Amino acid sequence: FQTWQCHNKTANDFVFISSSSLIATAGFSSDNRNICLWDTLVSPTNSLVQAFICHDSGATVLAYAPKHQLLISGGRKGFTCVIDLRLKQQQQLLQSHDSPVKAIAVDPTEEYFVTGSAE
């Protein structure tokens, strides 16, 4: 087992990406890298594969759509970010809610996703 400091303020959620060796984390970091991809098979000093700046006040929740290789994150300010992992870039940023996104669900066909908040 390994321990990482994924985010220097808070870590809120994680999901496994495709295989069990790649993990995505959502949290809050002072450098705004609030969505991170980690490879568990390499040394902890080299395990950060990619970092994304999607949510300026932190990410709260993650969902993964494996068929389309999309990572969907929700943020503290109500935004939802869609990241294409094949291209390793942000595809969309949507204003979903006026309060933090608390949940994301992807339908089995990966045609739709739903977000929920406390509002």
TIBA-230294 format. One record per atom (N, C-alpha, C): residue in one letter; atom name; x, z, y. Coordinates in steps of 0.2 Angstrom, whole numbers, plus 5000, padded with zeros to 4 digits. Each point is the difference from the previous one (the first is absolute). Last residue first. Example, Ala and Ser with C-alpha at 12.3 -4.5 7.8 and 13.67 -1.06 7.14 Angstrom:
BEGIN
> res/atom/xx/zz/yy
> S/N/5064/5035/4989;
> S/CA/5004/5001/5006;
> S/C/4996/5003/5005;
> A/N/5002/5000/4972;
> A/CA/4996/5000/5006;
> A/C/5004/5000/5006;
This chain:
BEGIN
> res/atom/xx/zz/yy
> E/N/4857/4983/5112;
> E/CA/4995/5000/5005;
> E/C/4993/4999/4998;
> A/N/5022/5001/4987;
> A/CA/4996/5007/5001;
> A/C/4994/4999/5005;
> S/N/5009/4979/4985;
> S/CA/5003/5004/5005;
> S/C/4995/5007/5000;
> G/N/5006/4975/4984;
> G/CA/4996/5006/5002;
> G/C/5004/5004/5005;
> T/N/4999/4973/4989;
> T/CA/5004/5006/5003;
> T/C/4995/5005/5001;
> V/N/5003/4977/4983;
> V/CA/4995/5004/5004;
> V/C/5005/5006/5003;
> F/N/5003/4973/4989;
> F/CA/5002/5007/5000;
> F/C/4995/5003/5005;
> Y/N/5000/4975/4985;
> Y/CA/4999/5005/5005;
> Y/C/5003/5006/5000;
> E/N/5004/4983/4984;
> E/CA/4997/4996/5005;
> E/C/4999/5004/5007;
> E/N/5008/5006/4976;
> E/CA/5005/5000/5006;
> E/C/4998/4995/5006;
> T/N/4989/5008/4978;
> T/CA/5002/4993/5001;
> T/C/5005/4999/5006;
> P/N/4991/5021/4995;
> P/CA/5003/4998/4994;
> P/C/5003/4993/5001;
> D/N/4997/5014/5022;
> D/CA/4995/4999/4995;
> D/C/5004/4996/4994;
> V/N/5009/5019/5017;
> V/CA/5001/4993/4999;
> V/C/4995/4998/4994;
> A/N/5003/5022/5019;
> A/CA/4999/4998/4994;
> A/C/5000/4992/5000;
> I/N/5008/5023/5016;
> I/CA/4999/4993/4999;
> I/C/4999/4999/4993;
> A/N/4999/5022/5019;
> A/CA/5000/4997/4993;
> A/C/5000/4993/5001;
> K/N/5002/5014/5019;
> K/CA/5001/5005/4995;
> K/C/5000/4997/4993;
> V/N/5005/4994/5028;
> V/CA/4998/4997/4994;
> V/C/5001/5005/4994;
> P/N/4997/5008/5026;
> P/CA/5004/4998/4995;
> P/C/4997/4997/4994;
> S/N/4987/4996/5022;
> S/CA/5003/5006/4998;
> S/C/5004/4998/4994;
> D/N/4986/4984/5010;
> D/CA/5003/5004/5006;
> D/C/5004/5006/4999;
> H/N/4998/4976/4984;
> H/CA/4996/5006/5002;
> H/C/5003/5003/5007;
> S/N/5008/4979/4991;
> S/CA/4994/5002/4995;
> S/C/4996/5005/5002;
> Q/N/5018/4981/5009;
> Q/CA/4997/5006/5003;
> Q/C/4994/5002/4995;
> L/N/5022/4985/4993;
> L/CA/4993/5000/5001;
> L/C/4998/5007/5003;
> L/N/5021/4982/4993;
> L/CA/4999/5007/5003;
> L/C/4993/5000/5003;
> Q/N/5016/4983/4982;
> Q/CA/4995/5001/5004;
> Q/C/5000/5007/5002;
> Q/N/5018/4990/4988;
> Q/CA/4996/4994/5001;
> Q/C/4994/5002/5005;
> Q/N/5027/5009/4994;
> Q/CA/4993/5002/5002;
> Q/C/4996/4993/5001;
> Q/N/5022/5000/4983;
> Q/CA/4998/5000/5007;
> Q/C/4992/5002/5001;
> K/N/5014/4993/4980;
> K/CA/5003/5006/5003;
> K/C/4999/5000/5008;
> L/N/4993/4984/4982;
> L/CA/5004/4998/5006;
> L/C/5003/5006/5003;
> R/N/4988/5005/4981;
> R/CA/5004/4994/4998;
> R/C/5004/4997/5006;
> L/N/4984/5018/5002;
> L/CA/5007/5002/4997;
> L/C/5004/4994/4998;
> D/N/4981/5004/5020;
> D/CA/5001/4996/4994;
> D/C/5007/5001/4997;
> I/N/4982/5016/5015;
> I/CA/5007/4997/4999;
> I/C/5000/4996/4994;
> V/N/4982/5012/5018;
> V/CA/5000/4996/4994;
> V/C/5007/4997/5000;
> C/N/4986/5022/5014;
> C/CA/5006/4995/4999;
> C/C/5000/4996/4994;
> T/N/4982/5016/5017;
> T/CA/5002/4998/4993;
> T/C/5005/4994/5000;
> F/N/4991/5021/5019;
> F/CA/5002/4993/4998;
> F/C/5002/5000/4992;
> G/N/4994/5020/5013;
> G/CA/4994/4996/4998;
> G/C/5002/4993/4998;
> K/N/5015/5019/5007;
> K/CA/4996/4998/5006;
> K/C/4994/4995/4998;
> R/N/5016/5009/4984;
> R/CA/4997/5006/5004;
> R/C/4996/4998/5005;
> G/N/5004/4982/4979;
> G/CA/5004/5004/5005;
> G/C/4996/5006/5004;
> G/N/5002/4983/4975;
> G/CA/4996/5002/5006;
> G/C/5004/5005/5004;
> S/N/5005/4978/4982;
> S/CA/5001/5007/5002;
> S/C/4995/5002/5006;
> I/N/5007/4981/4978;
> I/CA/4995/5002/5005;
> I/C/5001/5007/5002;
> L/N/5013/4979/4987;
> L/CA/5000/5007/5001;
> L/C/4996/5001/5006;
> L/N/5003/4979/4981;
> L/CA/4998/5002/5007;
> L/C/5000/5008/5000;
> Q/N/5002/4981/4982;
> Q/CA/5006/5004/5002;
> Q/C/4999/5002/5007;
> H/N/4984/4989/4985;
> H/CA/5002/4997/5006;
> H/C/5006/5003/5003;
> K/N/4991/5009/4980;
> K/CA/5000/4993/4999;
> K/C/5002/4996/5006;
> P/N/5000/5024/5000;
> P/CA/5005/4997/4997;
> P/C/4999/4992/4999;
> A/N/4993/5019/5018;
> A/CA/4997/4995/4997;
> A/C/5005/4996/4996;
> Y/N/4999/5027/5011;
> Y/CA/5004/4994/4998;
> Y/C/4995/4995/4996;
> A/N/4999/5022/5020;
> A/CA/4997/4997/4994;
> A/C/5004/4993/4998;
> L/N/5002/5025/5017;
> L/CA/5002/4994/4997;
> L/C/4996/4997/4994;
> V/N/5001/5019/5024;
> V/CA/4998/4998/4993;
> V/C/5002/4993/4998;
> T/N/5006/5012/5021;
> T/CA/4997/5005/4997;
> T/C/4998/4998/4992;
> A/N/5019/4994/5022;
> A/CA/4995/4998/4995;
> A/C/4997/5005/4996;
> G/N/5011/5000/5027;
> G/CA/5000/5002/4993;
> G/C/4995/4996/4996;
> S/N/5004/4996/5023;
> S/CA/4999/5008/5000;
> S/C/5000/5002/4993;
> D/N/5003/4977/5006;
> D/CA/5004/5003/5004;
> D/C/5000/5008/5000;
> H/N/4997/4980/4981;
> H/CA/4995/5005/5004;
> H/C/5005/5004/5004;
> C/N/5010/4982/4988;
> C/CA/4993/4998/5001;
> C/C/4995/5004/5004;
> I/N/5026/4994/4991;
> I/CA/4997/5003/5006;
> I/C/4993/4998/5001;
> F/N/5017/5001/4977;
> F/CA/4996/4996/5004;
> F/C/4998/5004/5006;
> A/N/5020/4997/4979;
> A/CA/4996/5004/5005;
> A/C/4996/4996/5005;
> Q/N/5015/4998/4974;
> Q/CA/4997/4997/5006;
> Q/C/4997/5005/5004;
> V/N/5014/5006/4981;
> V/CA/5000/4993/5000;
> V/C/4998/4997/5006;
> L/N/5011/5024/4992;
> L/CA/4995/4998/5005;
> L/C/5001/4992/5000;
> S/N/5015/5014/4987;
> S/CA/4993/4999/4997;
> S/C/4995/4997/5005;
> N/N/5024/5008/5000;
> N/CA/4999/4993/5001;
> N/C/4993/4998/4998;
> T/N/5009/5022/4999;
> T/CA/5003/4998/5007;
> T/C/4998/4992/5001;
> P/N/4994/5012/4979;
> P/CA/4996/5002/5006;
> P/C/5003/4997/5006;
> S/N/5005/4986/4978;
> S/CA/5002/5007/5003;
> S/C/4996/5001/5006;
> V/N/4988/4984/4982;
> V/CA/5006/5000/5004;
> V/C/5002/5007/5003;
> L/N/4979/4994/4989;
> L/CA/5006/4999/4995;
> L/C/5007/5000/5003;
> T/N/4977/5002/5011;
> T/CA/5002/5007/4997;
> T/C/5006/4999/4995;
> D/N/4991/4988/5023;
> D/CA/5002/4998/4994;
> D/C/5003/5006/4996;
> W/N/4982/4996/5023;
> W/CA/5006/5003/4996;
> W/C/5001/4998/4993;
> L/N/4987/4994/5026;
> L/CA/5000/4999/4993;
> L/C/5007/5003/4997;
> C/N/4983/5006/5023;
> C/CA/5006/4999/4997;
> C/C/4999/4998/4993;
> I/N/4988/5005/5025;
> I/CA/4998/4997/4994;
> I/C/5007/4998/4997;
> N/N/5001/5009/5021;
> N/CA/4994/5005/4997;
> N/C/4998/4997/4993;
> R/N/5019/4999/5020;
> R/CA/5000/4997/4993;
> R/C/4995/5004/4996;
> N/N/5006/5006/5023;
> N/CA/4994/4996/4999;
> N/C/5000/4996/4994;
> D/N/5016/5018/5008;
> D/CA/5002/4993/5001;
> D/C/4994/4995/4999;
> S/N/4997/5023/4996;
> S/CA/5002/4999/5007;
> S/C/5002/4993/5002;
> S/N/4983/5005/4979;
> S/CA/5007/5001/5002;
> S/C/5001/4999/5007;
> F/N/4979/5003/4980;
> F/CA/5002/5000/5008;
> F/C/5007/5002/5000;
> G/N/4985/4988/4979;
> G/CA/5001/5007/5003;
> G/C/5001/4999/5008;
> A/N/4998/4987/4973;
> A/CA/4997/5000/5007;
> A/C/5001/5007/5003;
> T/N/5011/4984/4978;
> T/CA/4998/5006/5003;
> T/C/4997/4999/5007;
> A/N/5006/4987/4975;
> A/CA/4999/4999/5007;
> A/C/4998/5007/5002;
> I/N/5015/4991/4978;
> I/CA/4995/5004/5003;
> I/C/5000/4999/5007;
> L/N/5010/4990/4975;
> L/CA/5000/4999/5007;
> L/C/4994/5004/5002;
> S/N/5006/5001/4977;
> S/CA/5006/5001/5004;
> S/C/5000/4999/5007;
> S/N/4982/4996/4983;
> S/CA/5001/5007/5002;
> S/C/5006/5001/5003;
> S/N/4988/4976/5002;
> S/CA/5003/5004/4995;
> S/C/5000/5007/5002;
> S/N/4987/4988/5015;
> S/CA/5001/4996/4994;
> S/C/5002/5004/4994;
> I/N/5000/5014/5020;
> I/CA/4999/4993/5001;
> I/C/5002/4996/4994;
> F/N/4990/5026/5007;
> F/CA/5004/4996/4996;
> F/C/4999/4993/5001;
> V/N/4995/5020/5018;
> V/CA/4997/4996/4995;
> V/C/5006/4996/4996;
> F/N/4993/5022/5020;
> F/CA/5005/4995/4996;
> F/C/4996/4997/4995;
> D/N/4998/5018/5024;
> D/CA/4997/4996/4994;
> D/C/5005/4996/4997;
> N/N/5004/5016/5019;
> N/CA/4993/5000/4999;
> N/C/4997/4997/4993;
> A/N/5023/5011/5015;
> A/CA/4999/4995/4995;
> A/C/4992/5002/4997;
> T/N/5016/5007/5024;
> T/CA/4995/5001/4995;
> T/C/5000/4994/4995;
> K/N/5019/5003/5015;
> K/CA/4995/5005/5003;
> K/C/4995/5001/4995;
> N/N/5018/4985/4996;
> N/CA/5003/5006/5003;
> N/C/4995/5005/5003;
> H/N/4999/4983/4978;
> H/CA/4998/5000/5007;
> H/C/5002/5006/5003;
> C/N/5007/4996/4978;
> C/CA/4997/4994/5001;
> C/C/4999/4999/5008;
> Q/N/5016/5014/4983;
> Q/CA/4996/5001/5007;
> Q/C/4998/4994/5002;
> W/N/5004/5007/4974;
> W/CA/5002/4996/5006;
> W/C/4997/5003/5006;
> T/N/5006/5005/4972;
> T/CA/4997/5002/5006;
> T/C/5003/4996/5006;
> Q/N/4998/4998/4970;
> Q/CA/5003/5000/5007;
> Q/C/4996/5002/5005;
> F/N/5003/5001/4971;
> F/CA/4996/5000/5006;
> F/C/5004/5000/5006;
